[in-house]
Amino acid sequence: MLTHEEAEAIYDAGKETVVHVLLDMDRRIHALEQRVEDLQTQVHQLQDQLAKNSRNSSKPPSTDGFKKPEPKSLREKSTRLSGGQLGHTGRTLTRVAMPNRTERHRVERCACCGRSLAHRPPDGLEKRQVHDLPPLRLTVTEHQSEIKFCACGHTNKAAFPEGVNAPVQYGPGVKAAAVYLKNYQFLPYERTCELLGDFFGCPMSEGTLANLIGECHARLEAPVQQIKAQIAQAPVAQFDESGSRVEKKLWWLHAASTSTATYYDIHPKRGSEAIDEIGILPTFIGRAIHDFWKPYFGYECSHGLCNAHHLRELIFVHEQHRQVWADAMIDCLLDIKAAVVQARPTTDLLTRAQIQDFEVRYQSILDQGYAQNPLSPAPAGKKKRGRRKKTQPRNLLERLDQHRREVLAFMYDFNVPFDNNLAERDIRMMKVQQKISGMFRSEEGAKAFCRIRSYISTARKNTMGALDAITRIFTGDPFVPIPNTS
């Protein structure tokens, strides 16, 4: 900071000195202003990062830590009371007509006078039933193949049943239980083996368990290929991906889902290279529902965008940036969804008047948004390379504008879901496994897990129990859903 005496000295030094000092001060002021602007931008970015949570962004709930966001559901509050609803099917423990075992508790003497009643028939019975498990132990079946010598000199030997190949082996029930515990209940190897020993008296080594999972993986090659083919031919399918760790390296878990089928695969890459190798989207001709991740748009099928993502981003823009248009867009999308839900039981299309009203309303909200988020003027002087920097609200606005057909696809076609939640729910179970086990130790183990989970998830979507479905793998009759040809 200049003192009064220093300023007078500069003035007395003449015009050239004054001009030089002023120009130098202007350069420094401009540099400081630019620095302040950059720091303000960084502060806003950091504030935005701190403000993001699982409710207003795509961050998973596990990242919220102890600062859980206050729940603010976008759903309308139900008028129904909590608990079971009138007319619902109860699941109370009920008495059975034919118990497996009956124990009679007899009256031997009168509790009052002590007279013997041992030989007197009962005047009535009070019954109580206890439902319990029998002792869980293996049953061992020994198969004996007869050997007979014929007078002609030929030795005849009876054939063993199919699947009985070794002197001592596990049956399909044990194999299915082991795979069920490991790949459906997500127990680690050690605990799976421990549980089999404790519950069934069937101690099993981790190596044997790994071999059973490998056998299951091999048996499922053809069934899971059929599941994959059904998804590729579906009119609507949902796609998602998430990070996973294989051999301490970041890989990407990819999921393709319909209401009746699930296919998982894992790949070192996230983008088009992985999607091409997986092989569903390159030949897919239906409508792909996904989040706004640009590699998906590189495929020539129809597209639909997940509006659950949009709602979270709009919540963030409304709460963090105080922009009213975002709240209006939330209401607009939810009103369209409500209109579709109301119309779906009787028709497969909104009226033309409804569609036009929603389109006009949608455009009006976008106009409000653009008015609040004008593009910053291009910098003077030398043109900078690359795209012009835009704010997060502006980027969201342009996406909702330029991809409005994909955003509103659920309004034009009732077969298109409002969001991508089906694929996200399918991905979520794989993340549960990752939280328990941390990572896959090998590519082979990761591939086996994906294939087995593809099969189990598909079976569950078709109301088949997981254990029954896995048992069918080892009995040679794996489940494959009947393709929907309607």
Secondary structure, DSSP 8 states (H G I E B T S, - for coil): ---HHHHHHHHHT-HHHHHHHHHHHHHHHHHHHHHHHHHHHHHHHHHHHHH--TTTSS--GGGGTT-------SS---SS-SSS-TT---------SS-S--------B-TTT--B-TTS--S-----------------------EEE-TTS-EEE----TT--SSS---HHHHHHHHHHHHTS---HHHHHHHHHHHHS----HHHHHHHHHHHHHHTHHHHHHHHHHHHT-SEEEEEEEEEEETTEEEEEEEEE-SS-EEEEEES--SHHHHHHH-SGGG--SEEEE-S-GGGGGSSSEEEE-HHHHHHHHHHHHHHH--HHHHHHHHHHHHHHHHHHHHTTT-SS--HHHHHHHHHHHHHHHHHHHHHS------SSS--SS-----HHHHHHHHHHHTHHHHTHHHH-TTS-SSSHHHHHHHHHHHHHHHHH-SBSSHHHHHHHHHHHHHHHHHHHTT--HHHHHHHHHTT----------
